Amino acid sequence: MKNRRAVRRARLIGPLLAAMTVGIVLGWLLRAYGPPRPAGAIERLERVAAEPRDETPVSTVGTPIISAPPRGIEPGGAIDALHRRDLRMPIDGVTADSFKGGFQERRAGEGGHQHEAVDILAPRNTPVHAVENGTIARLFNSKAGGRTIYQFDPSGRFCYYYAHLERYEEGLRDGQPVSAGEVIGYVGTSGNAPPGTPHLHFAVLELGPDKRWWQGQALDPYLVFRR
């Protein structure tokens, strides 16, 4: 009986020792080389390692790179130039998204011409702010625009047009320097604006070489102000 037990133990010891040996070897291989990779992984890694690399040094000094203008804006053009100035909104609480499409609207009752401006709805007597530093080129009262303001930018290249005002800021006059954010007028319904819909008619113009405040190339305020 004892001999049989000894034989069985001897038979079990052999496989156990073999399994332990295999486990030790596998553990050593995993520590040394890591887990096995999927088929083809080694070949892919070798190909990547063999590919040429761009080792051109990157400059960390000098003139910083200016980011490209938003999509749809011509680099170096008029809208790009204004976009880089970070103009402030003429009325507080307004976003550029509200301007979208306003420039292209057709005016059915006025010969069907394009609007070439945006209408910013606001309660009557809401303050209107200068969108940047500049000069009051002209205070003008017209049948269509009512009480209006033409403001030139510091370079005289651009003109900002504010129309349908209820009134001007007290003391405002032609030729007066103004700062960005300064109150220059108040929302109203003067001119041909609907009496029950006070709003600011706001336009941006690129002036010609003669700097005529009543003429210029209209620019879409949505493109000027969007970020």
C-alpha positions, 0 to 999 in steps of 0.5 A: 500500500505504501509503495502505491502511494509513493508511486502516485506521489512520484507521478504527480511531482513530475508534472508539478515541477514541469508546470512550475518551471514553465511558469517561472520562464513565462514570468521572466519573459513577460518582465523582460519583453512585455506581453505578446503583441497582435499579429503584425504589430512588430512589423508596423512598429519597425516600419514607423521607426524606419520612416524619416522624421522632420527634425527641423528645430522649432523657433521659440523666439521672434515674432509670434505667428498671427492666427489665420482669420475666420473661414470666409474672410480674405486674409489682409482684407478690410474685414480681416483688418477690422476683425483683428481690432476686437471691436466692442458691440454698439449695444450691451448684451448683443452677440454677433450671432444675432447679426447673421443674415441681416446684411443680406436681407432684402427690403421689399418696400424700398425697391428690393435693395439689400439691407447692407446693415444690421438692425439691433432691437432694443428698448427705446433710449438704450445707450448706443456705444462707439465701437472703437476709438475715433472721431464723430465725422458727421451728425446728420438727420435724414428722412430714412435714417432719422438722427444718425451718426457717422463715426470714423476710425482712427485711420480714416479708412472705416466709417461706422453708421448709427441710425434711427436714434432717439437722441444724441448724447448731450454735447455730442458734436461734429469732429469730436474725438470719442473712445471705444465704449463711450455713449454717443446716442440712444436707441429710437425710431426716428426716420422711417423706423416702425414707431413701435419697433425701436432699434439701432440700424448699424452699418460698417463702411470702408471709405474711398480715398476721398473719405466721403462719410456718406459713401463707402463699401458696406461690410457685413457686421456679422463677419466683422464681429464674429469670433 
